[in-house]
């Protein structure tokens, strides 16, 4: 498994396992299956409601704690210094772990929901910096932050975010934001890599898949990692779980990468950080 070096010197696997919408038994079984098939990065969040199941799955897998890279996230309605400390403690307890490898602010505060969104983000970040200094978190990062949210955070942050997890898939990959993050030495991580299923049936992706003898899913994931972006595909099917990690035995050409880069918008979730909780 290829790993990417973060700006704090730690590493993260380039392909991980997503658990969004996994119910308890699904989550336990799928985590066991994912680890069995070679995944070591497991991604969850407080809002998913499955942290306890993820913890059970990790324990049931039989691998040592050091062999698993666990990500969870602070929900956007719980921002603030004290709240962040409390919410992190709850996540740690539900996961039944001694530390978290990567902790993210799930969505930035915005003017619709916070009187001072900059301070809400900054206060949460300060709490996360302290938790990192105490060894309870190895790396800290953000999710769904635009350039304006990062710029505001930089004004008070002592530690730069190691990762920005964003919506990134064929048809919507936020090229400008990705380039900004890379200039800031912030690793980009992709959520919704299959564009909520919209990639399936796309003629360009199907033609490339047929050429390589791969599935459309594998083409999308390969395209993402060739952008040097971390990706966390989610599945509860053992066959799909195995398929999604079998992407290191082929390579997309520069022309194929550009073909996918230029696909028209598709599969955009409609979720934007400055508009939550409303969708566009």
NORTA-V7480 format. One record per pair of residues at least 4 apart in sequence whose ideal C-beta (glycine too) atoms are under 6 Angstrom apart, sorted by the first residue. I is the first residue (numbers start at 1). GAP is how many residues later the second one is. Records with the same first field share a line. If there is no record, write none. Layout:
# NORTA-V7480
I = GAP + GAP
This chain:
# NORTA-V7480
1 = 12
2 = 12
3 = 8 + 10
4 = 8 + 10 + 183
5 = 6
6 = 4 + 133 + 156 + 181
7 = 153 + 155 + 178
8 = 131 + 154
10 = 128 + 129
12 = 218
13 = 27 + 28
14 = 211 + 216
15 = 216 + 230
16 = 25 + 27 + 216
17 = 17 + 22 + 25
18 = 25 + 214 + 215 + 216
19 = 8 + 25 + 31
20 = 28 + 214
22 = 4 + 5 + 28
24 = 29
26 = 4 + 210
27 = 23 + 26 + 27
28 = 25 + 28 + 29
30 = 206
31 = 23 + 26
32 = 25 + 28 + 29
33 = 205 + 208
34 = 5 + 207
35 = 26 + 28
37 = 204 + 205 + 208
38 = 207
40 = 28 + 29
41 = 28
42 = 28
43 = 28 + 189
44 = 4 + 7 + 10 + 28
45 = 27 + 28 + 61
46 = 29 + 45
47 = 28
50 = 4
51 = 40 + 43 + 44
52 = 42
55 = 40 + 41
58 = 10
63 = 4
69 = 32
70 = 30 + 31
71 = 31
72 = 19 + 28
73 = 31 + 33
74 = 4 + 10 + 13 + 31 + 32
75 = 31
76 = 30 + 31
78 = 5 + 9
79 = 30 + 41 + 45
80 = 43
81 = 42 + 46
83 = 4
84 = 40 + 43
85 = 42
88 = 43
92 = 5
99 = 37
100 = 37
101 = 37
102 = 37
103 = 34 + 37
104 = 37 + 38 + 39
105 = 19 + 37
106 = 37
107 = 37 + 166
108 = 13 + 37 + 41 + 165
109 = 5 + 8 + 11 + 12
110 = 7 + 164
111 = 6
114 = 6
118 = 34
119 = 4
121 = 32
122 = 34
125 = 28 + 32
128 = 12
129 = 29 + 30
131 = 5 + 6
132 = 5 + 8
139 = 23
141 = 20 + 21 + 22
142 = 19 + 22
143 = 22
144 = 22 + 129
145 = 4 + 5 + 19
146 = 127
147 = 33
153 = 4
161 = 25
163 = 24 + 26
164 = 17 + 22 + 24
165 = 24 + 26
166 = 8
167 = 24 + 25 + 102
168 = 5 + 22
169 = 23 + 24 + 26 + 98
170 = 29 + 50 + 90 + 93
171 = 24 + 92 + 94 + 95 + 96
172 = 93 + 96
174 = 4
178 = 10
181 = 5 + 7
188 = 41
189 = 41
190 = 34 + 39 + 41
193 = 27 + 31 + 38 + 40
194 = 5 + 26
195 = 4 + 71 + 72
196 = 71
198 = 68 + 69
199 = 6 + 17 + 21
200 = 16
204 = 55
205 = 11 + 14
208 = 11 + 48
209 = 5 + 6 + 7 + 10
212 = 38
214 = 4 + 5
218 = 29
221 = 10 + 26
222 = 25 + 30
223 = 37
224 = 5 + 7
226 = 26
233 = 11
235 = 5 + 6
252 = 4 + 5
270 = 9 + 10
